[in-house]
Amino acid sequence: MGQPGDQFADLRTDYERHLRSERRLSDHTVRAYSGDVESLLAHLESSGISDLSEAGLPELRSWLARQQTAGSARASVQRRAAAVRVFWSWAYETGRVPRDVASGLKSPKKQRRLPATVDQGAAAAMLDGALARAEESGGPVGCRDVAILETLYATGIRVSELCGLDLTDLDADRQVLRVFGKGSKERSVPIGGPAYRAVRRWLDEGRGLLAGPRSGTAIFLGERGGRIDPRVVRRIVHRALGLTEGAPDLGPHGLRHAMATHLLEGGADLRSVQEMLGHSSLATTQIYTHVTTDRLKRAFEQAHPRA
């Protein structure tokens, strides 16, 4: 379905501005929400509606049903419904529609899938292998890659958060990182001894060899001297896991899942893990308890004589 016509152009522009400047959402989220709203407005136009105030709940449900019949995943349909509810609430609050009809728009419940992760043995083998390759190459890139892998696994931070780290975000005395997460929310995350030493080595021995006019205060740099790109970080993780026997082919989010799972397996409380991951809701963190319970169950079934 194409883009909506010009009668909705100002509306889309104002809404994007609201998402960026007032809600301070990331570029990725703004693109996703704007795309969902564009799809809805195009659907309304094709239904003969040229004024937002003419639309009601039946039209919104019709659009959502169309997403489902087109084969969209359950999670995608849920996100699109949420995007439209946010959009309509904004339109109502700013006087663009007489009532918030989207508040009654329901979406299918999201299936809770257990996150794919790396076991402790594979994580250790990955890090040992990366360190061995870095020692063999002797260059700054290998040193950087080890620091990135150690940091992702030790802290569980997101790729965007890692790429955004500045030199002032590393607290050497307390060995913690200051991280800016979704919605620019700030949190402090312990980095741990091995990861801290890997980052310290990168800063002392490797960063200066890649640094240039575009480096600024970024901790992690690309080979051209600018702040490292998330795509490069993903390639680093995929490559490291790909060279580790028995490790699944996961990206950085797999290391985030691993960190949370291994903390809980080691006895960490759920609230602490929630704070370290930067989850706004404890329910999001609770999925990792299912991962650890499943592993305990498998261990029981394998080892207990009366399993």
ChimeraX commands (.cxc) that place a marker at each C-alpha (Angstrom):
marker #1 position 0.00,0.00,0.00 radius 0.5
marker #1 position 1.43,3.38,-0.97 radius 0.5
marker #1 position 1.93,6.54,1.02 radius 0.5
marker #1 position -1.12,8.62,1.99 radius 0.5
marker #1 position -1.92,11.74,-0.02 radius 0.5
marker #1 position -1.02,15.37,0.66 radius 0.5
marker #1 position -3.99,16.00,2.96 radius 0.5
marker #1 position -2.18,14.02,5.65 radius 0.5
marker #1 position 1.31,15.40,4.93 radius 0.5
marker #1 position 1.28,18.11,7.63 radius 0.5
marker #1 position -0.16,15.64,10.11 radius 0.5
marker #1 position 2.68,13.18,9.51 radius 0.5
marker #1 position 5.30,15.93,9.78 radius 0.5
marker #1 position 3.89,17.22,13.08 radius 0.5
marker #1 position 3.69,13.72,14.51 radius 0.5
marker #1 position 7.29,12.87,13.58 radius 0.5
marker #1 position 8.41,16.11,15.22 radius 0.5
marker #1 position 6.47,15.12,18.35 radius 0.5
marker #1 position 8.16,11.70,18.46 radius 0.5
marker #1 position 11.65,13.16,18.04 radius 0.5
marker #1 position 11.57,16.32,20.10 radius 0.5
marker #1 position 8.95,15.67,22.78 radius 0.5
marker #1 position 9.07,11.90,23.29 radius 0.5
marker #1 position 12.79,11.77,22.40 radius 0.5
marker #1 position 12.51,8.38,20.74 radius 0.5
marker #1 position 15.38,6.84,18.78 radius 0.5
marker #1 position 15.59,7.24,15.00 radius 0.5
marker #1 position 14.78,3.54,14.61 radius 0.5
marker #1 position 11.60,3.82,16.72 radius 0.5
marker #1 position 10.53,7.01,14.96 radius 0.5
marker #1 position 10.88,5.29,11.58 radius 0.5
marker #1 position 8.90,2.28,12.78 radius 0.5
marker #1 position 6.06,4.34,14.31 radius 0.5
marker #1 position 5.92,6.71,11.34 radius 0.5
marker #1 position 5.80,3.79,8.91 radius 0.5
marker #1 position 2.91,2.21,10.81 radius 0.5
marker #1 position 0.98,5.49,10.81 radius 0.5
marker #1 position 1.64,5.98,7.08 radius 0.5
marker #1 position 0.24,2.52,6.43 radius 0.5
marker #1 position -2.88,3.33,8.46 radius 0.5
marker #1 position -3.45,6.70,6.75 radius 0.5
marker #1 position -3.10,5.07,3.34 radius 0.5
marker #1 position -5.67,2.48,4.38 radius 0.5
marker #1 position -8.07,5.21,5.52 radius 0.5
marker #1 position -7.67,6.99,2.19 radius 0.5
marker #1 position -8.40,3.82,0.26 radius 0.5
marker #1 position -11.56,3.49,2.39 radius 0.5
marker #1 position -12.69,6.95,1.26 radius 0.5
marker #1 position -11.71,8.79,4.44 radius 0.5
marker #1 position -9.90,12.09,3.89 radius 0.5
marker #1 position -10.29,13.60,7.38 radius 0.5
marker #1 position -8.91,11.85,10.46 radius 0.5
marker #1 position -11.97,12.78,12.51 radius 0.5
marker #1 position -14.14,10.67,10.18 radius 0.5
marker #1 position -12.33,7.45,11.13 radius 0.5
marker #1 position -13.66,5.16,13.82 radius 0.5
marker #1 position -12.71,1.95,15.55 radius 0.5
marker #1 position -14.08,-0.27,12.71 radius 0.5
marker #1 position -11.63,1.31,10.23 radius 0.5
marker #1 position -8.72,0.83,12.62 radius 0.5
marker #1 position -9.69,-2.81,13.20 radius 0.5
marker #1 position -9.99,-3.30,9.46 radius 0.5
marker #1 position -6.45,-1.99,8.98 radius 0.5
marker #1 position -5.09,-4.22,11.75 radius 0.5
marker #1 position -6.87,-7.28,10.32 radius 0.5
marker #1 position -5.29,-6.51,6.97 radius 0.5
marker #1 position -1.84,-6.66,8.57 radius 0.5
marker #1 position -2.63,-10.10,9.98 radius 0.5
marker #1 position -4.01,-11.52,6.73 radius 0.5
marker #1 position -0.94,-10.18,4.90 radius 0.5
marker #1 position 1.16,-12.52,7.04 radius 0.5
marker #1 position 2.68,-10.07,9.55 radius 0.5
marker #1 position 4.11,-11.72,12.63 radius 0.5
marker #1 position 2.14,-11.49,15.86 radius 0.5
marker #1 position 4.79,-9.24,17.41 radius 0.5
marker #1 position 4.68,-6.89,14.40 radius 0.5
marker #1 position 0.88,-6.62,14.57 radius 0.5
marker #1 position 1.10,-5.86,18.27 radius 0.5
marker #1 position 3.69,-3.13,17.67 radius 0.5
marker #1 position 1.56,-1.57,14.91 radius 0.5
marker #1 position -1.50,-1.50,17.14 radius 0.5
marker #1 position 0.56,0.17,19.88 radius 0.5
marker #1 position 1.91,2.70,17.36 radius 0.5
marker #1 position -1.61,3.65,16.29 radius 0.5
marker #1 position -2.81,3.99,19.88 radius 0.5
marker #1 position 0.09,6.38,20.57 radius 0.5
marker #1 position -0.66,8.32,17.39 radius 0.5
marker #1 position -4.39,8.65,18.09 radius 0.5
marker #1 position -3.81,9.66,21.69 radius 0.5
marker #1 position -1.52,12.44,20.44 radius 0.5
marker #1 position -4.08,13.50,17.82 radius 0.5
marker #1 position -6.80,13.66,20.48 radius 0.5
marker #1 position -4.67,15.57,22.99 radius 0.5
marker #1 position -3.73,18.14,20.34 radius 0.5
marker #1 position -7.33,18.64,19.20 radius 0.5
marker #1 position -6.98,16.97,15.80 radius 0.5
marker #1 position -9.74,14.41,16.49 radius 0.5
marker #1 position -12.85,14.72,18.70 radius 0.5
marker #1 position -12.32,11.40,20.52 radius 0.5
marker #1 position -9.63,8.79,21.09 radius 0.5
marker #1 position -11.16,5.87,19.21 radius 0.5
marker #1 position -7.89,3.92,19.14 radius 0.5
marker #1 position -7.93,3.38,22.92 radius 0.5
marker #1 position -10.26,0.44,22.22 radius 0.5
marker #1 position -7.98,-1.09,19.59 radius 0.5
marker #1 position -6.79,-4.46,20.86 radius 0.5
marker #1 position -3.99,-6.54,19.40 radius 0.5
marker #1 position -3.12,-10.23,19.65 radius 0.5
marker #1 position -1.13,-11.17,22.72 radius 0.5
marker #1 position 2.55,-11.44,22.03 radius 0.5
marker #1 position 3.96,-14.94,22.30 radius 0.5
marker #1 position 6.72,-15.05,24.86 radius 0.5
marker #1 position 9.60,-16.86,23.22 radius 0.5
marker #1 position 12.57,-17.89,25.26 radius 0.5
marker #1 position 15.57,-15.89,24.05 radius 0.5
marker #1 position 18.36,-17.75,22.30 radius 0.5
marker #1 position 21.54,-17.56,24.29 radius 0.5
marker #1 position 25.05,-18.89,24.79 radius 0.5
marker #1 position 25.97,-21.26,27.61 radius 0.5
marker #1 position 28.79,-20.39,29.99 radius 0.5
marker #1 position 31.26,-22.77,28.37 radius 0.5
marker #1 position 30.70,-21.36,24.89 radius 0.5
marker #1 position 30.95,-17.78,26.21 radius 0.5
marker #1 position 34.30,-18.55,27.87 radius 0.5
marker #1 position 35.57,-20.30,24.71 radius 0.5
marker #1 position 34.50,-17.34,22.57 radius 0.5
marker #1 position 36.38,-14.85,24.73 radius 0.5
marker #1 position 39.47,-17.06,25.00 radius 0.5
marker #1 position 39.49,-17.51,21.23 radius 0.5
marker #1 position 39.11,-13.79,20.57 radius 0.5
marker #1 position 41.98,-13.04,22.97 radius 0.5
marker #1 position 44.21,-15.66,21.29 radius 0.5
marker #1 position 43.51,-14.19,17.83 radius 0.5
marker #1 position 44.20,-10.68,19.12 radius 0.5
marker #1 position 47.54,-11.76,20.59 radius 0.5
marker #1 position 48.42,-13.46,17.31 radius 0.5
marker #1 position 47.59,-10.45,15.14 radius 0.5
marker #1 position 49.13,-7.90,17.50 radius 0.5
marker #1 position 47.06,-5.08,15.96 radius 0.5
marker #1 position 44.62,-2.57,17.48 radius 0.5
marker #1 position 41.54,-4.14,15.85 radius 0.5
marker #1 position 41.94,-7.44,17.69 radius 0.5
marker #1 position 42.51,-5.59,20.94 radius 0.5
marker #1 position 39.33,-3.57,20.33 radius 0.5
marker #1 position 37.29,-6.64,19.44 radius 0.5
marker #1 position 38.26,-8.40,22.67 radius 0.5
marker #1 position 37.23,-5.31,24.67 radius 0.5
marker #1 position 33.89,-5.16,22.84 radius 0.5
marker #1 position 33.11,-8.85,23.38 radius 0.5
marker #1 position 34.11,-8.72,27.05 radius 0.5
marker #1 position 32.02,-5.57,27.60 radius 0.5
marker #1 position 28.90,-6.93,25.90 radius 0.5
marker #1 position 29.02,-10.19,27.87 radius 0.5
marker #1 position 29.97,-8.59,31.20 radius 0.5
marker #1 position 27.42,-5.78,31.16 radius 0.5
marker #1 position 24.59,-6.96,28.89 radius 0.5
marker #1 position 24.32,-3.50,27.35 radius 0.5
marker #1 position 22.69,-3.03,23.96 radius 0.5
marker #1 position 24.73,-2.46,20.79 radius 0.5
marker #1 position 23.48,1.12,20.52 radius 0.5
marker #1 position 24.51,1.73,24.13 radius 0.5
marker #1 position 27.98,0.29,23.54 radius 0.5
marker #1 position 28.50,2.38,20.39 radius 0.5
marker #1 position 27.43,5.50,22.30 radius 0.5
marker #1 position 29.93,5.08,25.13 radius 0.5
marker #1 position 32.29,8.02,25.70 radius 0.5
marker #1 position 35.59,8.12,27.58 radius 0.5
marker #1 position 33.94,9.91,30.50 radius 0.5
marker #1 position 31.43,7.04,30.87 radius 0.5
marker #1 position 34.06,4.68,32.26 radius 0.5
marker #1 position 34.49,5.06,36.02 radius 0.5
marker #1 position 37.91,3.53,36.67 radius 0.5
marker #1 position 37.71,3.77,40.45 radius 0.5
marker #1 position 34.43,1.86,40.78 radius 0.5
marker #1 position 34.79,-0.15,37.55 radius 0.5
marker #1 position 31.32,0.78,36.31 radius 0.5
marker #1 position 29.99,2.13,33.04 radius 0.5
marker #1 position 27.56,5.01,32.74 radius 0.5
marker #1 position 25.09,3.91,30.08 radius 0.5
marker #1 position 22.38,5.89,28.31 radius 0.5
marker #1 position 19.55,3.56,27.32 radius 0.5
marker #1 position 16.16,3.90,25.69 radius 0.5
marker #1 position 14.62,7.33,26.16 radius 0.5
marker #1 position 18.07,8.63,27.22 radius 0.5
marker #1 position 17.62,6.98,30.63 radius 0.5
marker #1 position 20.91,6.82,32.49 radius 0.5
marker #1 position 22.07,3.84,34.54 radius 0.5
marker #1 position 25.33,2.55,36.00 radius 0.5
marker #1 position 26.42,-1.00,35.16 radius 0.5
marker #1 position 29.33,-2.93,36.77 radius 0.5
marker #1 position 31.85,-3.97,34.14 radius 0.5
marker #1 position 33.85,-6.60,36.06 radius 0.5
marker #1 position 37.57,-7.25,36.19 radius 0.5
marker #1 position 38.27,-9.06,32.88 radius 0.5
marker #1 position 36.15,-6.66,30.86 radius 0.5
marker #1 position 37.61,-3.61,32.59 radius 0.5
marker #1 position 41.15,-4.83,31.91 radius 0.5
marker #1 position 40.30,-5.49,28.25 radius 0.5
marker #1 position 38.84,-1.99,27.85 radius 0.5
marker #1 position 41.77,-0.45,29.69 radius 0.5
marker #1 position 44.22,-2.25,27.40 radius 0.5
marker #1 position 42.30,-1.05,24.33 radius 0.5
marker #1 position 42.38,2.54,25.58 radius 0.5
marker #1 position 46.06,2.41,26.53 radius 0.5
marker #1 position 47.45,0.42,23.61 radius 0.5
marker #1 position 44.96,0.25,20.74 radius 0.5
marker #1 position 42.71,3.29,20.54 radius 0.5
marker #1 position 45.49,5.75,19.79 radius 0.5
marker #1 position 46.50,3.72,16.73 radius 0.5
marker #1 position 43.02,4.12,15.17 radius 0.5
marker #1 position 42.15,7.58,16.52 radius 0.5
marker #1 position 41.81,10.53,14.18 radius 0.5
marker #1 position 39.97,13.83,13.72 radius 0.5
marker #1 position 36.57,12.06,13.74 radius 0.5
marker #1 position 37.16,10.09,16.94 radius 0.5
marker #1 position 35.88,12.65,19.42 radius 0.5
marker #1 position 35.37,11.13,22.86 radius 0.5
marker #1 position 34.09,7.74,21.67 radius 0.5
marker #1 position 35.50,4.74,23.53 radius 0.5
marker #1 position 35.17,2.32,20.62 radius 0.5
marker #1 position 36.36,3.33,17.15 radius 0.5
marker #1 position 36.03,1.92,13.67 radius 0.5
marker #1 position 39.06,1.29,11.49 radius 0.5
marker #1 position 38.69,4.74,9.90 radius 0.5
marker #1 position 38.84,6.47,13.25 radius 0.5
marker #1 position 35.20,7.41,13.73 radius 0.5
marker #1 position 32.81,6.14,16.40 radius 0.5
marker #1 position 32.21,2.44,15.75 radius 0.5
marker #1 position 29.10,1.51,13.76 radius 0.5
marker #1 position 26.55,-0.98,15.21 radius 0.5
marker #1 position 26.87,-3.10,12.05 radius 0.5
marker #1 position 30.58,-3.55,12.74 radius 0.5
marker #1 position 29.84,-4.67,16.30 radius 0.5
marker #1 position 27.34,-7.23,15.03 radius 0.5
marker #1 position 29.91,-8.60,12.59 radius 0.5
marker #1 position 32.47,-8.89,15.41 radius 0.5
marker #1 position 30.07,-10.93,17.55 radius 0.5
marker #1 position 28.86,-13.15,14.69 radius 0.5
marker #1 position 32.45,-13.88,13.69 radius 0.5
marker #1 position 33.58,-14.66,17.24 radius 0.5
marker #1 position 30.68,-17.03,17.85 radius 0.5
marker #1 position 31.08,-18.56,14.39 radius 0.5
marker #1 position 34.65,-19.52,15.27 radius 0.5
marker #1 position 33.57,-21.06,18.60 radius 0.5
marker #1 position 32.77,-24.76,18.48 radius 0.5
marker #1 position 29.28,-25.53,19.74 radius 0.5
marker #1 position 28.17,-21.88,19.94 radius 0.5
marker #1 position 24.95,-20.81,18.19 radius 0.5
marker #1 position 25.09,-18.12,15.50 radius 0.5
marker #1 position 23.83,-15.18,17.53 radius 0.5
marker #1 position 24.40,-11.45,17.45 radius 0.5
marker #1 position 25.12,-9.05,20.33 radius 0.5
marker #1 position 21.64,-9.54,21.77 radius 0.5
marker #1 position 22.57,-13.17,22.37 radius 0.5
marker #1 position 25.36,-11.99,24.67 radius 0.5
marker #1 position 22.87,-9.72,26.46 radius 0.5
marker #1 position 20.63,-12.74,27.01 radius 0.5
marker #1 position 23.62,-14.80,28.14 radius 0.5
marker #1 position 24.66,-12.21,30.71 radius 0.5
marker #1 position 21.16,-12.11,32.23 radius 0.5
marker #1 position 20.76,-15.88,32.24 radius 0.5
marker #1 position 24.17,-16.55,33.75 radius 0.5
marker #1 position 23.63,-13.94,36.47 radius 0.5
marker #1 position 20.36,-15.57,37.50 radius 0.5
marker #1 position 21.92,-19.03,37.38 radius 0.5
marker #1 position 24.62,-17.70,39.68 radius 0.5
marker #1 position 22.07,-16.50,42.24 radius 0.5
marker #1 position 21.58,-12.83,41.32 radius 0.5
marker #1 position 18.18,-11.39,42.21 radius 0.5
marker #1 position 15.76,-10.39,39.47 radius 0.5
marker #1 position 15.61,-6.71,40.47 radius 0.5
marker #1 position 19.38,-6.30,40.14 radius 0.5
marker #1 position 19.35,-7.93,36.70 radius 0.5
marker #1 position 16.48,-5.64,35.69 radius 0.5
marker #1 position 18.48,-2.57,36.69 radius 0.5
marker #1 position 21.62,-3.73,34.87 radius 0.5
marker #1 position 19.70,-4.48,31.67 radius 0.5
marker #1 position 17.79,-1.20,31.83 radius 0.5
marker #1 position 14.35,-2.84,31.59 radius 0.5
marker #1 position 11.54,-0.50,32.56 radius 0.5
marker #1 position 9.33,-3.44,33.55 radius 0.5
marker #1 position 10.25,-6.40,35.73 radius 0.5
marker #1 position 8.01,-8.55,33.53 radius 0.5
marker #1 position 10.50,-8.15,30.67 radius 0.5
marker #1 position 13.31,-9.46,32.86 radius 0.5
marker #1 position 11.24,-12.38,34.16 radius 0.5
marker #1 position 11.52,-14.24,30.87 radius 0.5
marker #1 position 15.07,-15.15,31.86 radius 0.5
marker #1 position 13.76,-17.07,34.85 radius 0.5
marker #1 position 12.06,-19.41,32.36 radius 0.5
marker #1 position 15.40,-19.98,30.63 radius 0.5
marker #1 position 17.12,-20.92,33.89 radius 0.5
marker #1 position 14.17,-23.09,35.00 radius 0.5
marker #1 position 14.26,-24.98,31.70 radius 0.5
marker #1 position 17.97,-25.65,32.15 radius 0.5
marker #1 position 17.45,-26.88,35.71 radius 0.5
marker #1 position 14.68,-29.17,34.49 radius 0.5
marker #1 position 16.90,-30.64,31.76 radius 0.5
marker #1 position 19.73,-31.16,34.25 radius 0.5
marker #1 position 17.31,-32.88,36.64 radius 0.5
marker #1 position 15.97,-35.18,33.93 radius 0.5
marker #1 position 19.49,-36.11,32.84 radius 0.5
marker #1 position 21.01,-36.69,36.25 radius 0.5
marker #1 position 18.35,-37.66,38.81 radius 0.5
marker #1 position 17.76,-41.41,39.16 radius 0.5
marker #1 position 14.01,-40.90,39.61 radius 0.5
marker #1 position 13.50,-38.15,37.03 radius 0.5
marker link #1:1,2 radius 0.2
marker link #1:2,3 radius 0.2
marker link #1:3,4 radius 0.2
marker link #1:4,5 radius 0.2
marker link #1:5,6 radius 0.2
marker link #1:6,7 radius 0.2
marker link #1:7,8 radius 0.2
marker link #1:8,9 radius 0.2
marker link #1:9,10 radius 0.2
marker link #1:10,11 radius 0.2
marker link #1:11,12 radius 0.2
marker link #1:12,13 radius 0.2
marker link #1:13,14 radius 0.2
marker link #1:14,15 radius 0.2
marker link #1:15,16 radius 0.2
marker link #1:16,17 radius 0.2
marker link #1:17,18 radius 0.2
marker link #1:18,19 radius 0.2
marker link #1:19,20 radius 0.2
marker link #1:20,21 radius 0.2
marker link #1:21,22 radius 0.2
marker link #1:22,23 radius 0.2
marker link #1:23,24 radius 0.2
marker link #1:24,25 radius 0.2
marker link #1:25,26 radius 0.2
marker link #1:26,27 radius 0.2
marker link #1:27,28 radius 0.2
marker link #1:28,29 radius 0.2
marker link #1:29,30 radius 0.2
marker link #1:30,31 radius 0.2
marker link #1:31,32 radius 0.2
marker link #1:32,33 radius 0.2
marker link #1:33,34 radius 0.2
marker link #1:34,35 radius 0.2
marker link #1:35,36 radius 0.2
marker link #1:36,37 radius 0.2
marker link #1:37,38 radius 0.2
marker link #1:38,39 radius 0.2
marker link #1:39,40 radius 0.2
marker link #1:40,41 radius 0.2
marker link #1:41,42 radius 0.2
marker link #1:42,43 radius 0.2
marker link #1:43,44 radius 0.2
marker link #1:44,45 radius 0.2
marker link #1:45,46 radius 0.2
marker link #1:46,47 radius 0.2
marker link #1:47,48 radius 0.2
marker link #1:48,49 radius 0.2
marker link #1:49,50 radius 0.2
marker link #1:50,51 radius 0.2
marker link #1:51,52 radius 0.2
marker link #1:52,53 radius 0.2
marker link #1:53,54 radius 0.2
marker link #1:54,55 radius 0.2
marker link #1:55,56 radius 0.2
marker link #1:56,57 radius 0.2
marker link #1:57,58 radius 0.2
marker link #1:58,59 radius 0.2
marker link #1:59,60 radius 0.2
marker link #1:60,61 radius 0.2
marker link #1:61,62 radius 0.2
marker link #1:62,63 radius 0.2
marker link #1:63,64 radius 0.2
marker link #1:64,65 radius 0.2
marker link #1:65,66 radius 0.2
marker link #1:66,67 radius 0.2
marker link #1:67,68 radius 0.2
marker link #1:68,69 radius 0.2
marker link #1:69,70 radius 0.2
marker link #1:70,71 radius 0.2
marker link #1:71,72 radius 0.2
marker link #1:72,73 radius 0.2
marker link #1:73,74 radius 0.2
marker link #1:74,75 radius 0.2
marker link #1:75,76 radius 0.2
marker link #1:76,77 radius 0.2
marker link #1:77,78 radius 0.2
marker link #1:78,79 radius 0.2
marker link #1:79,80 radius 0.2
marker link #1:80,81 radius 0.2
marker link #1:81,82 radius 0.2
marker link #1:82,83 radius 0.2
marker link #1:83,84 radius 0.2
marker link #1:84,85 radius 0.2
marker link #1:85,86 radius 0.2
marker link #1:86,87 radius 0.2
marker link #1:87,88 radius 0.2
marker link #1:88,89 radius 0.2
marker link #1:89,90 radius 0.2
marker link #1:90,91 radius 0.2
marker link #1:91,92 radius 0.2
marker link #1:92,93 radius 0.2
marker link #1:93,94 radius 0.2
marker link #1:94,95 radius 0.2
marker link #1:95,96 radius 0.2
marker link #1:96,97 radius 0.2
marker link #1:97,98 radius 0.2
marker link #1:98,99 radius 0.2
marker link #1:99,100 radius 0.2
marker link #1:100,101 radius 0.2
marker link #1:101,102 radius 0.2
marker link #1:102,103 radius 0.2
marker link #1:103,104 radius 0.2
marker link #1:104,105 radius 0.2
marker link #1:105,106 radius 0.2
marker link #1:106,107 radius 0.2
marker link #1:107,108 radius 0.2
marker link #1:108,109 radius 0.2
marker link #1:109,110 radius 0.2
marker link #1:110,111 radius 0.2
marker link #1:111,112 radius 0.2
marker link #1:112,113 radius 0.2
marker link #1:113,114 radius 0.2
marker link #1:114,115 radius 0.2
marker link #1:115,116 radius 0.2
marker link #1:116,117 radius 0.2
marker link #1:117,118 radius 0.2
marker link #1:118,119 radius 0.2
marker link #1:119,120 radius 0.2
marker link #1:120,121 radius 0.2
marker link #1:121,122 radius 0.2
marker link #1:122,123 radius 0.2
marker link #1:123,124 radius 0.2
marker link #1:124,125 radius 0.2
marker link #1:125,126 radius 0.2
marker link #1:126,127 radius 0.2
marker link #1:127,128 radius 0.2
marker link #1:128,129 radius 0.2
marker link #1:129,130 radius 0.2
marker link #1:130,131 radius 0.2
marker link #1:131,132 radius 0.2
marker link #1:132,133 radius 0.2
marker link #1:133,134 radius 0.2
marker link #1:134,135 radius 0.2
marker link #1:135,136 radius 0.2
marker link #1:136,137 radius 0.2
marker link #1:137,138 radius 0.2
marker link #1:138,139 radius 0.2
marker link #1:139,140 radius 0.2
marker link #1:140,141 radius 0.2
marker link #1:141,142 radius 0.2
marker link #1:142,143 radius 0.2
marker link #1:143,144 radius 0.2
marker link #1:144,145 radius 0.2
marker link #1:145,146 radius 0.2
marker link #1:146,147 radius 0.2
marker link #1:147,148 radius 0.2
marker link #1:148,149 radius 0.2
marker link #1:149,150 radius 0.2
marker link #1:150,151 radius 0.2
marker link #1:151,152 radius 0.2
marker link #1:152,153 radius 0.2
marker link #1:153,154 radius 0.2
marker link #1:154,155 radius 0.2
marker link #1:155,156 radius 0.2
marker link #1:156,157 radius 0.2
marker link #1:157,158 radius 0.2
marker link #1:158,159 radius 0.2
marker link #1:159,160 radius 0.2
marker link #1:160,161 radius 0.2
marker link #1:161,162 radius 0.2
marker link #1:162,163 radius 0.2
marker link #1:163,164 radius 0.2
marker link #1:164,165 radius 0.2
marker link #1:165,166 radius 0.2
marker link #1:166,167 radius 0.2
marker link #1:167,168 radius 0.2
marker link #1:168,169 radius 0.2
marker link #1:169,170 radius 0.2
marker link #1:170,171 radius 0.2
marker link #1:171,172 radius 0.2
marker link #1:172,173 radius 0.2
marker link #1:173,174 radius 0.2
marker link #1:174,175 radius 0.2
marker link #1:175,176 radius 0.2
marker link #1:176,177 radius 0.2
marker link #1:177,178 radius 0.2
marker link #1:178,179 radius 0.2
marker link #1:179,180 radius 0.2
marker link #1:180,181 radius 0.2
marker link #1:181,182 radius 0.2
marker link #1:182,183 radius 0.2
marker link #1:183,184 radius 0.2
marker link #1:184,185 radius 0.2
marker link #1:185,186 radius 0.2
marker link #1:186,187 radius 0.2
marker link #1:187,188 radius 0.2
marker link #1:188,189 radius 0.2
marker link #1:189,190 radius 0.2
marker link #1:190,191 radius 0.2
marker link #1:191,192 radius 0.2
marker link #1:192,193 radius 0.2
marker link #1:193,194 radius 0.2
marker link #1:194,195 radius 0.2
marker link #1:195,196 radius 0.2
marker link #1:196,197 radius 0.2
marker link #1:197,198 radius 0.2
marker link #1:198,199 radius 0.2
marker link #1:199,200 radius 0.2
marker link #1:200,201 radius 0.2
marker link #1:201,202 radius 0.2
marker link #1:202,203 radius 0.2
marker link #1:203,204 radius 0.2
marker link #1:204,205 radius 0.2
marker link #1:205,206 radius 0.2
marker link #1:206,207 radius 0.2
marker link #1:207,208 radius 0.2
marker link #1:208,209 radius 0.2
marker link #1:209,210 radius 0.2
marker link #1:210,211 radius 0.2
marker link #1:211,212 radius 0.2
marker link #1:212,213 radius 0.2
marker link #1:213,214 radius 0.2
marker link #1:214,215 radius 0.2
marker link #1:215,216 radius 0.2
marker link #1:216,217 radius 0.2
marker link #1:217,218 radius 0.2
marker link #1:218,219 radius 0.2
marker link #1:219,220 radius 0.2
marker link #1:220,221 radius 0.2
marker link #1:221,222 radius 0.2
marker link #1:222,223 radius 0.2
marker link #1:223,224 radius 0.2
marker link #1:224,225 radius 0.2
marker link #1:225,226 radius 0.2
marker link #1:226,227 radius 0.2
marker link #1:227,228 radius 0.2
marker link #1:228,229 radius 0.2
marker link #1:229,230 radius 0.2
marker link #1:230,231 radius 0.2
marker link #1:231,232 radius 0.2
marker link #1:232,233 radius 0.2
marker link #1:233,234 radius 0.2
marker link #1:234,235 radius 0.2
marker link #1:235,236 radius 0.2
marker link #1:236,237 radius 0.2
marker link #1:237,238 radius 0.2
marker link #1:238,239 radius 0.2
marker link #1:239,240 radius 0.2
marker link #1:240,241 radius 0.2
marker link #1:241,242 radius 0.2
marker link #1:242,243 radius 0.2
marker link #1:243,244 radius 0.2
marker link #1:244,245 radius 0.2
marker link #1:245,246 radius 0.2
marker link #1:246,247 radius 0.2
marker link #1:247,248 radius 0.2
marker link #1:248,249 radius 0.2
marker link #1:249,250 radius 0.2
marker link #1:250,251 radius 0.2
marker link #1:251,252 radius 0.2
marker link #1:252,253 radius 0.2
marker link #1:253,254 radius 0.2
marker link #1:254,255 radius 0.2
marker link #1:255,256 radius 0.2
marker link #1:256,257 radius 0.2
marker link #1:257,258 radius 0.2
marker link #1:258,259 radius 0.2
marker link #1:259,260 radius 0.2
marker link #1:260,261 radius 0.2
marker link #1:261,262 radius 0.2
marker link #1:262,263 radius 0.2
marker link #1:263,264 radius 0.2
marker link #1:264,265 radius 0.2
marker link #1:265,266 radius 0.2
marker link #1:266,267 radius 0.2
marker link #1:267,268 radius 0.2
marker link #1:268,269 radius 0.2
marker link #1:269,270 radius 0.2
marker link #1:270,271 radius 0.2
marker link #1:271,272 radius 0.2
marker link #1:272,273 radius 0.2
marker link #1:273,274 radius 0.2
marker link #1:274,275 radius 0.2
marker link #1:275,276 radius 0.2
marker link #1:276,277 radius 0.2
marker link #1:277,278 radius 0.2
marker link #1:278,279 radius 0.2
marker link #1:279,280 radius 0.2
marker link #1:280,281 radius 0.2
marker link #1:281,282 radius 0.2
marker link #1:282,283 radius 0.2
marker link #1:283,284 radius 0.2
marker link #1:284,285 radius 0.2
marker link #1:285,286 radius 0.2
marker link #1:286,287 radius 0.2
marker link #1:287,288 radius 0.2
marker link #1:288,289 radius 0.2
marker link #1:289,290 radius 0.2
marker link #1:290,291 radius 0.2
marker link #1:291,292 radius 0.2
marker link #1:292,293 radius 0.2
marker link #1:293,294 radius 0.2
marker link #1:294,295 radius 0.2
marker link #1:295,296 radius 0.2
marker link #1:296,297 radius 0.2
marker link #1:297,298 radius 0.2
marker link #1:298,299 radius 0.2
marker link #1:299,300 radius 0.2
marker link #1:300,301 radius 0.2
marker link #1:301,302 radius 0.2
marker link #1:302,303 radius 0.2
marker link #1:303,304 radius 0.2
marker link #1:304,305 radius 0.2
marker link #1:305,306 radius 0.2
marker link #1:306,307 radius 0.2
view
